[in-house]
Amino acid sequence: MKAVPTTWDDTRYIDGYPGRYAVIARRHGSDWYIVGVNASSSPVTLNMSPDMIAPGERVRLYSDDKNLVGSVSEVKADKKGRIKVTMPTGGGFVIMKRSNPDFHVYLCLGQSNMEGNARYEGCDTVGISPRFHMMAAVDMPGKGRLKGRWYTAQPPLARGNTGLTPADYFGRELVKSLPEKVEVGVINVAVGGCRIELFDPINCADHIKGQPDWLKSTVRNYDNNPYQRLIDMARAAQADGVIKGILLHQGESNTGDAEWPVKVKNLYERILADLLPIDWDKTSISVITNGNNQRRINKVMALAYLGKNYLWAASPLMNYSSTGSREYNREYAQKAADAFGELLNLVEKGATQYELVSYDKIGEVFYSYGQNGRMPGLTEVIFRGPEWDPWQNTRYGLALQYVPTPYHPDGGGNNLSPCANYVNYYGMANGLPIDDPESLWDKTHPWKDRDPRFYNDIVFDGCLITDNYQNPLPNIELFTSGASRDINTASRTGYSLKKFLHPTCNRYDDGWGWSPQFTIGISYLRLADVYLMYAEAAAQASGSPSGKSAACQLSALDAINKIRQRAGVENVNSKFTGNIDSFMSELRRERAVELSFEGHRFNDLRRWMLIDKPEYANKTSVEFKRTGDFDPAHPENNAVSGYHEEVIVSRSYSEKHYWLPLKKSDCNISAEFKQNLGW
């Protein structure tokens, strides 16, 4: 009973009679459970043909005999998909249908060639392996095929009047190369002459309106939504096997469309989002990898990257390259908001394994300590890259970059120090930026009453590094000419970084030693990033901070405030919510703070077309002296004098740096392969 799910994705009525018996089917992931009970005074015999069981398919039957003694057997559906079951009085049965990992399914879509433009001949209809199958995506009366059922893959594969497709011989050759126990299935949804836009599930209805009558006639075979038909058939196929790949043959109708590759990528990720499970650990097909599926692509990852693709396509940089406008593309922004909204709706109602961690555990999103090198992330990290010997990489690489003299274990020093102008993005606990007249920031007490993330991420002058008795300098000196301001071995900027460090990571406490197995792991994508990208997309799609997706109850403003509230920062001030430009200034600042030093900033500035602006190109240090009584227990309250910033580096970026150069050898392949502007 432990293996029986407690939550269900689908429930269907199969058969029954009031007061006598009932048969229902329930699905969890790709697994079906068909249950029958008999409350009548006599046995009931049924010849069922449930839609989820294919002709000839084998399933497991748990049944009672006349003495109500249970047994387990494997039964096979007949050629019409029927299974015969007898329920004794007071007894019942359970049919369990689980997907077969050795049945490999491929989705096929596109236009004329994939549809079957070529006429098939007699030789194409013989010698087909019984291990190669096709699922009919439409009824084919002339071929005796019903939609949603599997058949031997004899052409035609798309519709009754179509021809030979690339999928025909793809499948035939594939089964030859696979072990005998492996079978192959294809599902073909294709429309000759169609553009890629026909497979846009949201906008296909509007697209179809402008198409010729012959194409409209073909599309009616798929209820005017070929994409949805493909997904419906694919979901049905997941109950039988595993989807292994997607075959696309389309493009001639989009000749000259510079955005075609982006559209194909978005279509691919939309398919993944619609077909992948939320949590692989809750599927029967991943029993062997249960508990080790964190990097396995799932529905949440697919939705996140689908939204990110759309948001980048909507960005000023991409829109300028496509249309000459430096504004956001609202259509793509709306698509991004809808993808992110779908994801966040699942998260907000507790339907996923992901949630924002409480801020007292935020360090464990980036590192683990005393946990045998466990990869960090908790419930917030969605996607991260592979790691090889992460403790070694942390101990002898990542961690040492952040530790200045005299706390460095090898007598060296850090080479990564936050620039003062970047640290300025960390505003006040009242939610205002430090340059706002009402923020109450005071340059004589520059560390006081700051955003709590400032104290979590940044080492500033006077911070306690360690109270180990061996340490002659427990409080760091980051004032001008202080012990940790050496340009070669310590901080060049007046700050150091601790966001990714456990407090014991210094030469005296040896927090990176063998015993604690301190391990840093910075993810590619975490949930906080999704909330902020949703806020950006929803605001730009609607032109307002109150904008939202129909898929999610959160507004753009709500999404930002959710991240701030988690950290203990006041909400976005009303002075920034009156128009989109003011709101975007706070959103950009929020991304700078929440996602600081996680590898997003360079690309953010590029897509916003800001990287060549002086306020982003100039890097500064903070210079000051300590003044008054020094409080080692509360360094945030200490006073300074002569506080000012000095430019230490100016990046010489221009508009050509919005794009990176392409390899010359690639550009020389064809005259159409142009080098990026400026290179």
C-alpha positions, 0 to 999 in steps of 0.5 A: 500500500505504501506504493499507492499514490495519495494524490491524483492528476486525473480521475475517470468514470469507467463503468457502474450501476447505482447500488450495485458496482462501480469502476473508476480510473485514476492517474498519478503521473504516468501511472493508471490505477483502475479500481472496481468494487461489487456491492451487489448480492451476485458476482459481476463480470465485465468486459472493459475497454478503458481508453488508457489500455491499448490493444494487446497491452499487458497490465497487472491485475489484483483480484479477489476470488469467490472466497475473497482471497486476493491474487496477482496476475498479468493479463493481456488486453485483446485486439479491441483493448478489452479486459475481462474481469469478474468481481465476487460479491463484496469483492473487487479488483485493481488494474495497475498500468505503468509506463514501460521504460523500454518503449521509446516514443518520439514526437514528430511535427512540422509541415509537408515532408513530415506530413507525408508529401511523398507517395508511399509504394508497396515496398514501403508497407512491408517488412515493418518490425512489430516493435515499431508502432504509431499512435494515430493522432486522428481517426483514420476510418479507411485504415481502421485506426482510432485516435489515441490508439497504437498500431504497427507503423505502416504508412500513412502516419499522419492522416489517412490521405497522407504519404511517406514521412521522415519518421517512417524510416527513422523508426525502422532503422532505429529499432534495428539498432536497439536491443530486442526488448526495446520498442519504438513509437512515433506520434505524427502531427503535421500540416503541409505548408504551415508556418511555425506559428501554427504550433503556438498554443496561445495564438494559433487561433488568430494565426489560422484566421489568416490562412487559406481555406485548404490549410484551415480544412487540414487543421480542423482534423486537429480541432483547430489546435495541432499543438494541443493535439500533439500534447494530448497524444503525447500525454496518452503515450506517457502512460505507455512508454517514455518520450525520448525525443522530438523530430521537427521538419519545418522551416520553408514557410518561415524562410527569411524569418530571423526569429525562427530559431527563437520560435523553435526553441520556445516551442521545444521548451513549451513542449517540455513544460507541458509534458515533464513531471513536476517532480521525478521522484514521484514517478514510477519511471525514476525508481532507480534514481529516486532521491537523485533527480535534482538536476533532471529537467522537470516541468518547473525548470522548463517553464522557468527557462521558457519564461527567461527565453521570452523575457530576453526576446522581449528585452530592449537589446533583442527588440532593438536588433529585430525592430530598431526599438529600444523599448520592450516587446510587449508581446514577448513580455506577456508570453514571459509573464504567462510562463513565469506565472504558470510556474509561480501559481504551482509554487504558491499553491504548494504543488511543487518541491520548490519554495523560498527558504526563510532568510535565516537559512539563506546561506544554505542556498549557496553553501553547505557546512558539516553535511559531508559536502552536500550540494547546497540549495535547499528548496530554492535552487531550481537548476544548477550545473554539474560539480566535480569534487566540490569540496576540493574546488571550494577549499582550494579555489572558490572560498579563498577568493573572498578572504583578505589578509590577514585572515587568508590561510596561506598568507595570501589574500582575496582577489574578489572585492565588491566595488563601492558603487555596487554596494551602494545598491544595498539600500536602507531597511526602510526600502529606499535607495541610499541616494533618496533624500528620505532614506535617512542614510548618513555618510558619517554612519554609512553602515547603519540601518541598511537592508538586512542583505547588506549585513548578510552579504558584505564585509564592511569596516569593523566586522567581526571576522573571528573571536578565536584567541589566536587572532590578533585582529578580530575586527577587520580594518577596511578604512583607508590604509587599514590592515585589510586594504592592501591593493595586492593581498586584501581589499582594493575597494573598502569592502569584502564579500561573505555571501558565499562563506561560512563564518568560520572560513578564516585561517584561525577557525579553519572552516574549510578544513576536511572535517566540515566539508564546506562546499560552495555551489552557486546555481544557474537559477533559483526561485527568487530570480523567477519572482523578479523576472516575473515582475519585470515581464508582467510590468513591461507587458502591461506598462504598469507595476500592478500588471499580472498574468492571468496564470498568477494572482501576483502582480509585478509589485507583489512579486518584488515585495515577496522577495523583500519581505523574506529578507526583512526589507520594507516594500517598494515605496509608493514613489516608485510605483506611479510609472513604469520607469520609476518602478524599473529603477527599483526592479533593477536595483532589487535584482542587483541586491538579491542576485548579487555576485551570482553571475547575472549582472553582466547579462542583465546590463547587456539586455537592458542596453546599459553596459556602456553607460558611465554609471555602470562602467566606472568602478569605485572604492570607498575611502574614509577614516574611523572617528569617535569611539569604536564599538567592536560588537556593533560595527554598523553603528561606528562613525567615520569621517572623510567618506567619499568614493574614488574611481579605480577602474573604468570599463571601456564598453561600447555598443559592440559589447552588447554582443560577443564576437563570432568565430571568424571560421564560422563567419566564413562558412557562408556570406549570409553568416555576418559578424556581429556589429563592431567586431 
